[in-house]
Amino acid sequence: MSVPRRGATATAVLLAAALVTGVAPPPAQGHGAQGHEAQGHGRHHRDVHPSLRPDLVAFYDFDHPVPGDPARERDLGRSGTAIDLVNGGAAMRVPDRAYPGSGRAVRTRQVSPTEAGNDDWKAGVYSPGGVPSLRAFNAVAGMTVMGWVKVTGEGPGPNSNTADPDDRFNAIGLLGVLTGDSDGHAVRALLELINVDGVLRLVALGRRLDGGDSQTYAASGDWRTLLPVGEWVFLAATFDFTAGSMALYRNGRPLDGFYTRTDDPWSVVGPGEHRTTATDPRGIKIGGSFPQDTREQNPCDCRLDSLMFLDTVLSPRDVERQYRYVTGRR
């Protein structure tokens, strides 16, 4: 785990001064224009293990709509990056407990499978100039994305971008962080289901360099066993850009898997420190690609909850600790 930021020390000093002088410290703010929507977002969320909180960049539990705008969801992590509930708005929040004590989840789905359009339900945020509040993922050495997923339908869905009724998308998008040059699809770190040599598999897919090649780590097990329809499952993926490695977890346990490439797609062979491109990600995508709603791609008939994006590589113990923390298996 990485150490707490210097900002935490500064906050402690302000609080101490406030106790002496009686003057209230300034409210917490996010890094970007959305920060005012997340005042107080730095609170210790009860559903996040204390050891993970310093590295939690963004966290969405879908129980906290942006005040005055229920079609957006507040970020309870430190970045204050609100996301959009695309096309479905507030109706996408559904009562469904992923674990004891959780509340609502977000529902994503393909709305019109046989029609070319942009009405799929998905979530996320996008900015062509990059999202400043996600700067923690700029030139980052490692990342973790994780959360609860319940598959509610078959997939992949029919490809609404072609006229062929038998054509289907080759993937089902779960959750990920976009690159700094993304068109809404290309990612820096992603959990998804994708076709690998003719077989749909649960994967972690990462890209170190903007415009560069991606690497995929695919679970060996049958995805229908790993993600049974109608069952909540806790998934995590880690991305170590320095070492050039990834890992997958299900319900707190590592999954056996394999890399789909045996060369050096991240260009990490050789001396020097290896980090991602020094650009702010253009956003986050959840339940499908193109969160700016310009195209339909890889929709997920799913429910998702307690989605976490961290700027560190969690250890197997950290992942298991979070799973046990919210399920009561401590």
MOQUITA-V970624 format. One record per helix or strand of 3 or more residues. SS is the DSSP state (h for helix, s for strand). FROM is the first residue (numbers start at 1). TO is the last residue. If there is no record, write none. Layout:
# MOQUITA-V970624
SS/FROM/TO
SS/FROM/TO
This chain:
# MOQUITA-V970624
h/6/21
h/33/38
h/53/55
s/56/60
s/69/73
s/83/86
h/89/92
s/93/95
s/104/109
s/121/126
h/132/137
s/142/151
s/171/178
s/187/196
s/199/207
s/214/219
h/223/226
s/232/240
s/245/250
s/257/259
s/283/286
s/302/310
h/316/327
